[in-house]
Amino acid sequence: MRLAEHAYRTISAVRGPLLFLEGVLEARMGEMVSIRFPDGSRREGEVLRLEEQTVLIQVFGESRGLGLVDTEVVFTDTVKQAPLTLELLGRVFDGSFRPLDGLTAPIPERWQGVSGAPINPAARARPEEFIETGFSSIDGLNTLVKGQKLPIFSSAGLPSREMVAAILRNARMGEHSPESAGGFVVVFVALGLTHHEYSFYMETLEQVRTPSVAFINLASDPVLERLLAPRFGLTVAEYLAFEQGRDVLVVATDMTNYCDALREVSTAREELPGRRGYPGYMYSDLASLYERAGRLKGRPGSVTLLPVVTMPEEDITHPIPDLTGYITEGQLVLSRDLHQREIFPPVDILPSLSRLMQRGIGEGRTVSDHREVANGLYRHYARGRDLRSLEAIVGREGMVAQDQRMLDFASAFEEQFVHQGEERRSIAETLDRGRRLIQTLEGEKT
Amino acid sequence: MKGKVIGISGPTVTVDLRGLKLYDRVAIGEGGLLGEVVRLERERTLVQVYEDTRGLALGESVSSLGKPLALRLGPGLLGTIFDGLQRPLEGLREAQGPFLLSGSGKAPPLSLESCAFTPLKKPGEEVMAGEAVGWVQEGPFRHFILAPVAGTIERIADGECSPEAPVAHLTDGSVVELYQEWPVREPRPFRRKLAPREPLITGQRCIDFLFPLARGGTSIFPGGFGTGKTILEQSIAKFAAADIVIYVGCGERGNEMAEMLEEFASLKDPWTDEPLMARTVTVANTSNMPVAAREASIYTAVTMGEYFRDMGYHVLLLADSLSRWAEALREISSSLEEMPGEEGYPTYLASRLAAFMARSGTVETLGGATGSLTMILSVSPPGGDFTEPVTQACLRTTGSFLMLDTALAHRRHFPAIHWFQSFSLYQDVVHRFEEEVSSEWAALRRECRDILKREEELREVAEIVGLSGMQDEDRLAMTVAERIRLDFLCQNAYTEDAFSPPEETLARIGEILAFYRKTLERLGSGEILDDILGG
């Protein structure tokens, strides 16, 4: 701890959101600084790199108006921290943790660094308790479990927003999943929202009955806050989960905006660009967020992560969805074709996957025949989809009766199982539908 | 030697300490963060720090620990979970709770308890360097204690012995300890390398039958996400016929690590019926743990592997995934401001990879025993594109290449090994299967491949005219190929079927091919396929 506050006016360069300070005697990596602009306003900043007496500082917030002279940088001797208290529930903040709901800032119980420490792999408990999202395509075939990270891969123009809203409204613990004493809560992190999206989500949050905390960063807000908001969200989530024993579902949209912000800052730092200009450490950076999901042995509470990623050019091999897929435990892929046929949610079952599903379903978790129903639906639907390409060549009439039935099954599956509009389905209803579809198909066979 | 921090950039710290040697270990700051010297200049030294540098300040003290990153090798390794720097994760959990904090390098890697030592040598006997002087029982294993130098035994322990005291004294005054230290980046010596000829049975039909592995060989399997790399690695770790398994989770998911640890604790080794954990050492450096330690983790694992190999054991090293190691290398290289090569990877990527893979092999140990170290490494090519530098660098050195195919994975064909694109250079092994399992092995293998090839040729025709429009012989080939794919090549990792010993593998394919030959005969004698299949 340094006793005297020390301030400098020795800025040698300003580059985008970065500033270089000379002659600094004492500074820490990640230390927060307070920057006083020539017009008297203040911004926060963080130490990024130290080189002899030159310090590189990243400015949070708008850097317009920054000057080489008349700007003062004060070192605070602390790292970026989030205020933690149960009072956060029900509140809405911006990317710098300022209240957006017109109320005063809550009084923190304590402060916690936002970058988080990695969970010891030996301390992790295996995720296996079912979370019911209310969507058949997720609950039935790509089941989400407590402690999992399962992203939605969307594309421009697809209704990921409506899907997120429905999940925020409908998600709850599975009937058989032992609910942690603290109950179920939602942390919502929105990054780079347009005003239109902002008003949509604000309305949604009003309808959400699950206790929630929201961090909203607008498209017009500073880029660096986009990097900060998910860290605030996850720090709060960890506090609620592992200290207060809540089951926390973190919904983050849209992580593509996060990655673009990361690229922007990396470029300003003159780092070596990797694929498509994204920094080489993007995998590690995303992992430092996503890996904060999990459960701990011998403690109640859990952090489950449901990020939304918009695939640029609908390309699943683009670095953002690609690296995300390598970190997360599965993915839910939205399809334009289904959306055009007005199927909601337009989840394409074939490329979608939940890696942790096997342990989260069946007797005592969901329903005893869940696995058989899911496998049956998947197998028949995959066959039906294969046959569609054949249908395109030879036409329906040229196909044998059995193949025609498979085609019908694929359509029925999309229209009756995947499609559900506004309705919320329990896992029992979902599996009933699934069983009926399979029975219809197999009944026709005999 | 003391000095101070004069610069910090990500995991790279500049210090003003002089007189250090390359790869010496350094303790940094009040937290005692561990680092390794990576570049020396006249006025300053660059240190790569294994832990998060957040909170580190200019001017904090730095001291040299004198020697390069080394492991403590000895009884207690088996069944333990370490991080990339050989810190025991269970020990850390007990000491500091569920989160890993920076500057926590003080936990001893192996818990030091007294153990029962059984001598193999008597006083007055000669011992060679690398020869066993005795052993300690560790679970089902004899953990041999190897002499570091040659000499004549003066005194040797027998029975209960303290971990700190030497187990043997030599006449020239040198001692044999229960534990030894070995620098991770230095391959352990051996007498000579032998050609990999013996099969390594994995229990995976597709691998054992079509693309067999050899003890002492290397295998890579690249695949995009969702192609089942981790599941395949873990299945092999469970069922492979190896004495010791070293599993490195290098930059991968924490939940999968937890899942594996839990499963391994409850499963048994199918070859010995002992608990699986008793033959396994786990090195876990998940994607959110510091990158510099991730870079070191595969060396930590291979050094442990060589240590057990030197006792005359057959060791299997599984790493998931090598791409994450390469990325750590790239991250460190870029923080050192080195000139980048292809896709930002340092130009020494290929040579480092080759040097790492060269540490595999079947060897005659210094003590005269035969041991082997086999490597099975997964690769995660970005976008599933196999032309990327890591896959290409691996392809130059690997003996077996198992390509995991996204299209197969989408059809839920697991393991998603592509039967045309993959290869194995260990053809000698096929002869060993012929000698040991069945003389038909090689012939059936050829027949199986021919049918799969025939299917590929016929597929386009079938898509246009439909199966019904094809000749009976071709339809038969298609039907049988489908059976080979679904009933033979596919293997469900979640059921009993997850492990298939060679006899069972042979029986299964033998039955399918016998059906093929018999039906072909009946077609030849004028019968119609629909009748045969229908009846």
Chai-1 contact restraints between the chains, C-beta under 6 A:
chainA,res_idxA,chainB,res_idxB,connection_type,confidence,min_distance_angstrom,max_distance_angstrom,comment,restraint_id
A,A27,B,L58,contact,1.0,0.0,6.0,A-B,restraint_1
A,R28,B,G55,contact,1.0,0.0,6.0,A-B,restraint_2
A,R28,B,A57,contact,1.0,0.0,6.0,A-B,restraint_3
A,M29,B,I8,contact,1.0,0.0,6.0,A-B,restraint_4
A,M29,B,T53,contact,1.0,0.0,6.0,A-B,restraint_5
A,M29,B,R54,contact,1.0,0.0,6.0,A-B,restraint_6
A,M29,B,L56,contact,1.0,0.0,6.0,A-B,restraint_7
A,G30,B,R54,contact,1.0,0.0,6.0,A-B,restraint_8
A,R49,B,S9,contact,1.0,0.0,6.0,A-B,restraint_9
A,L50,B,G7,contact,1.0,0.0,6.0,A-B,restraint_10
A,L50,B,I8,contact,1.0,0.0,6.0,A-B,restraint_11
A,L50,B,L58,contact,1.0,0.0,6.0,A-B,restraint_12
A,E51,B,G7,contact,1.0,0.0,6.0,A-B,restraint_13
A,E52,B,I6,contact,1.0,0.0,6.0,A-B,restraint_14
A,E52,B,G7,contact,1.0,0.0,6.0,A-B,restraint_15
A,A117,B,F99,contact,1.0,0.0,6.0,A-B,restraint_16
A,A117,B,L100,contact,1.0,0.0,6.0,A-B,restraint_17
A,A117,B,L101,contact,1.0,0.0,6.0,A-B,restraint_18
A,P118,B,L100,contact,1.0,0.0,6.0,A-B,restraint_19
A,P118,B,N288,contact,1.0,0.0,6.0,A-B,restraint_20
A,P118,B,M289,contact,1.0,0.0,6.0,A-B,restraint_21
A,I119,B,G254,contact,1.0,0.0,6.0,A-B,restraint_22
A,N120,B,L89,contact,1.0,0.0,6.0,A-B,restraint_23
A,N120,B,L92,contact,1.0,0.0,6.0,A-B,restraint_24
A,N120,B,R93,contact,1.0,0.0,6.0,A-B,restraint_25
A,N120,B,P98,contact,1.0,0.0,6.0,A-B,restraint_26
A,N120,B,L100,contact,1.0,0.0,6.0,A-B,restraint_27
A,P121,B,G254,contact,1.0,0.0,6.0,A-B,restraint_28
A,P121,B,M257,contact,1.0,0.0,6.0,A-B,restraint_29
A,P121,B,A284,contact,1.0,0.0,6.0,A-B,restraint_30
A,P121,B,T286,contact,1.0,0.0,6.0,A-B,restraint_31
A,A122,B,I81,contact,1.0,0.0,6.0,A-B,restraint_32
A,A122,B,L89,contact,1.0,0.0,6.0,A-B,restraint_33
A,A122,B,E90,contact,1.0,0.0,6.0,A-B,restraint_34
A,A122,B,R93,contact,1.0,0.0,6.0,A-B,restraint_35
A,A123,B,R93,contact,1.0,0.0,6.0,A-B,restraint_36
A,A123,B,P98,contact,1.0,0.0,6.0,A-B,restraint_37
A,R124,B,G254,contact,1.0,0.0,6.0,A-B,restraint_38
A,R124,B,A258,contact,1.0,0.0,6.0,A-B,restraint_39
A,R126,B,A258,contact,1.0,0.0,6.0,A-B,restraint_40
A,R126,B,E259,contact,1.0,0.0,6.0,A-B,restraint_41
A,R126,B,E262,contact,1.0,0.0,6.0,A-B,restraint_42
A,P127,B,N255,contact,1.0,0.0,6.0,A-B,restraint_43
A,L272,B,S334,contact,1.0,0.0,6.0,A-B,restraint_44
A,L272,B,P340,contact,1.0,0.0,6.0,A-B,restraint_45
A,L272,B,G344,contact,1.0,0.0,6.0,A-B,restraint_46
A,G274,B,G344,contact,1.0,0.0,6.0,A-B,restraint_47
A,G280,B,R330,contact,1.0,0.0,6.0,A-B,restraint_48
A,G280,B,E331,contact,1.0,0.0,6.0,A-B,restraint_49
A,G280,B,S334,contact,1.0,0.0,6.0,A-B,restraint_50
A,G280,B,G344,contact,1.0,0.0,6.0,A-B,restraint_51
A,Y281,B,E331,contact,1.0,0.0,6.0,A-B,restraint_52
A,Y283,B,E327,contact,1.0,0.0,6.0,A-B,restraint_53
A,S284,B,V291,contact,1.0,0.0,6.0,A-B,restraint_54
A,A287,B,S287,contact,1.0,0.0,6.0,A-B,restraint_55
A,A287,B,N288,contact,1.0,0.0,6.0,A-B,restraint_56
A,S288,B,N288,contact,1.0,0.0,6.0,A-B,restraint_57
A,E291,B,G254,contact,1.0,0.0,6.0,A-B,restraint_58
A,E291,B,S287,contact,1.0,0.0,6.0,A-B,restraint_59
A,E291,B,N288,contact,1.0,0.0,6.0,A-B,restraint_60
A,L296,B,P98,contact,1.0,0.0,6.0,A-B,restraint_61
A,T317,B,G383,contact,1.0,0.0,6.0,A-B,restraint_62
A,D322,B,P382,contact,1.0,0.0,6.0,A-B,restraint_63
A,D322,B,G383,contact,1.0,0.0,6.0,A-B,restraint_64
A,G325,B,F225,contact,1.0,0.0,6.0,A-B,restraint_65
A,Y326,B,F225,contact,1.0,0.0,6.0,A-B,restraint_66
A,Y326,B,S380,contact,1.0,0.0,6.0,A-B,restraint_67
A,L350,B,H410,contact,1.0,0.0,6.0,A-B,restraint_68
A,L353,B,G226,contact,1.0,0.0,6.0,A-B,restraint_69
